[in-house]
Structure formats: structure tokens, C-alpha cells
Amino acid sequence: MPLSNDQRVALQRPAFGEPTLHIASPLAFDPEYDICFRHPGYRYPYNILLILPGLDHPNGGIYHQAALWACGIITNNEFQGWFTEDQEGHMRATTPLNGILTRRNYYFQVPGQHAGPHVIDPYPIVPSFEDWSFPHEQLPAAWKFDIPREAPHPTPRQSTLAEVVLSRDVRCRLTNHIEGTECAHLIPRNQSIWFQRNMMSQYGRLPRPGCDPVDNPRNVILLRSDIHSAFDYKRFAFIPKPEHAAVHSTESTADQLPLAYVTHIFNSPAPHELTALYHNVSLQHISGIAPEYLFARFAWTLFQHINIFLQAGVPRRLALYDAFAGSAEAGSDIMLSLKTCSAEQCRLMPLRSKSNSRKRKQDDAHFEDDGSVPRGRTRRCRADPLAASLVSSVGSNTTIDGSWNPVCSGGQSRDTDSSDVDVYDTDAS
């Protein structure tokens, strides 16, 4: 529109006020409401398995199936378990599976196990993601609904992981923003050993020969950079939920389907902006993603909550990965060793995982450049013409995480992406 000679052009727009929330569907939640899931084989109060935030109900509560999946994962994939309101297992929770658990305490019972504080052999707990075995052919039914393998729009020929994911997703799959996006691994790159040991390559495809198996398009999703950071700090995962959930046992849930992948917040510190903005928000249309990788990411995010069980100062019966010992008792081909660990051994478990992470980080120092786009937060090596040419080949706004960056001539890439390091590792650069 043409302006007259005496009109002015505004060069100062007002500063933003409070961040805009999800206006179409605001979230009502109690940020202080946590739910304890307890092991019936240990005495109170040392029997807490997990404490999860109750963000699915305005007055506090969590989606029933999400809690069952969480407890099933840490009990060595015991997905036939159920919740009771008492330790002995007499008062089974009557909330529908597609409903909301609203009590403060539940006991997770598993088939064939006795309950009570004096049980001699309580069912074992997996203490870390590194010890966990992926449940091939046992994935919970809700996770099996089809995700289209191909994007709904034509995609050009691509040669790198960045190009494949960018052309497929185009925008952040959570916020729908197009600028400032990055490729985010579902199973992180620092879990490449776990990925290969658990034969996870069968669910994906590689963009070209010679790539690390964890670097396949079905294991990567496009996210805005700040969302990616929160994702790597284990703030949330993507899980399937129905559109509505019942609270009372008499309510029908037959009309709850179909399911959709939504953002579930597992860590909600003040001021709870991430929760208010994104908890239970459905993803944009997703394609080319393997549900098995989404489930593994859910597990990886979940294991941060197991420390309360390990740090209680009492012996624990654990299921540990052991490359030299199979576990007939566990009924698994993955090497597990069932051990009763002392309180001190349990206390040191997080340090054990941290040590493994540090070793992986050192190994990544020797990772060779694969010709993909550097991530936006990279501190670049001096005068790196290869990096510059890679940025210009796809676009400066396109970014990607982790060790896909070119490696500095002196050794390790100086990328600061948390997906490539243990975010709790104080030695991380």
C-alpha cells in the first residue's frame, strides 16, 4: 500500500508480553501432583520404583497405559502387569486402561510373583537404559498402529541424512515452525552400541552404505532447536494416546480410538512453560518414522527416574546386561544377569552408566565426516571450507545434531549438542 509523504513507518514494534499458550486448547494441570509407583516386594518407604508427574488431569493424574508401559519397561519388559492400591495385591485399580490414574500411590504387580515386604526374591528391576533389552515382537499393542513410510508430498532425490529428513518433514513435527529446525535422533547417537547390540537396524534403512546404523532416517525427526534441546534433556517423549480418557471405572472407552502420538512431559520444573505449551499436544503428520524407535526413546527418557529406587540405601535385585552370561530365567536371548546388589553397588550404578557414556564420547572423537549439515550450535573449527560448502548446499537454516558435524583437525568435533553426550555428564563440553 503506498504511503503519503507525511506518514511514518514504525521501526519499533512493542515487546512481547507473556508467551502465547496453546489458545485453542489450554492445559489445566497441577504442577505439584506426583504419583508414586511402588514395588510390592520391598518394605515401605523404600519401595518406590518411579515418581512420575500427574499432568494428564486438572487435579492430578496420569494416563493409565503410559504408567503401565513405564513400569513394564523397568521390570524387564513385563507388560502383563497391573496396578493395585495395596501392597499385598488385593485391591486392583479399577481405572480403565484408557483412563486416568488419580491416586498418589500404586503398586505394580507382575504375574507369578508374591507380594509383601518379606518376599525373598522380589522381581528384578533393570537399572539403566544400557542394561535394558528391546522387546522385539512384544511391543505393546498401542504402539503398533501404522505410521506411513512415505511423506504425503513428493520428495526430491537425497543423498545425506539431513536432506532426507528435511525433505520428508519440512517443518518441526511438534511446533510446525519451518525456521531453526534440526534433525533429532530418537535413539541417540551415544547409544550406538546399544542400538547394534539390540539389532535395531531391522526397523530402519540407511541413506547410504557405510553410515553408522543409528544414523538412519526412520530414527530421526525434525524439531525446532529449542525443542530438540529439551528433547535431549529428557524433558518429554512422544507416546500414543486416545483423544479422551475416562476417569471413573464406569465410563466407557470404546469410542476413544484412534490413537495419535502426543508429547508427554516427564520432567516439568518451574515455571512449567514447556508443560503448558506442549503436554498432550499431537504431533504434526509424521511419516517415515519407526514406532520401535519412538518406544526406545520413551524408555531412554524414562530411565532418568529410576535413581530414586537405586539410591534408597537398601539392597536391590537387578537385571544387568552381561556380555558373558545368558539368562534362562529372564527368558531372553539378550545377555542378562540377575543379581542382588548391595546398597553401595546400587548407589554407584549411575556412575557406571556415566562411565560408559564417557567412553562412547571418546569413541565419537574419531568419527569421520559424512558430508551432512552442521548443527547450528556448533563452535566451528577455524577456516573449515568443507563445513561452509555443506551449509550452502542445503541452506543455512538447516541444521542437524550430533557427530554428523565435520571433525576438527585436532580430533573431536566441538559440537555441543546434548544428544551426543550424557546430559548429566559434567565433563561434557
Sequence and secondary structure as in RCSB ss.txt:
>XXXX:A:sequence
MPLSNDQRVALQRPAFGEPTLHIASPLAFDPEYDICFRHPGYRYPYNILLILPGLDHPNGGIYHQAALWACGIIT
NNEFQGWFTEDQEGHMRATTPLNGILTRRNYYFQVPGQHAGPHVIDPYPIVPSFEDWSFPHEQLPAAWKFDIPRE
APHPTPRQSTLAEVVLSRDVRCRLTNHIEGTECAHLIPRNQSIWFQRNMMSQYGRLPRPGCDPVDNPRNVILLRS
DIHSAFDYKRFAFIPKPEHAAVHSTESTADQLPLAYVTHIFNSPAPHELTALYHNVSLQHISGIAPEYLFARFAW
TLFQHINIFLQAGVPRRLALYDAFAGSAEAGSDIMLSLKTCSAEQCRLMPLRSKSNSRKRKQDDAHFEDDGSVPR
GRTRRCRADPLAASLVSSVGSNTTIDGSWNPVCSGGQSRDTDSSDVDVYDTDAS
>XXXX:A:secstr
    TT           S    TTS     TT EEEEE TTS TTTTEEEEEE BSSTTSBEEHHHHHHHHHHHT
TS TT EEESSTTS SB  S TTBEE SSEEEEE TT   STT SS   B  SGGG    TT   GGGGS   SS
 SS      SHHHHHHHHH S TTT   SSEEEEESS GGGHHHHHHTTGGGG   SSTTS TT  GGGEEEEEH
HHHHHHHTTSEEEEEE S  B STTS  TT  S EEEEEES   TT HHHHHHTT B     S  HHHHHHHHHH
HHGGGGHHHHTSSS EEEEEE TT  BTTTTBSS EEEEEE HHHHHTHHHHHHHHHHHHHHHHTT    S    
TT    TT HHHHHHHHHH TT EE GGGS   TTSS     GGGS TT TT  
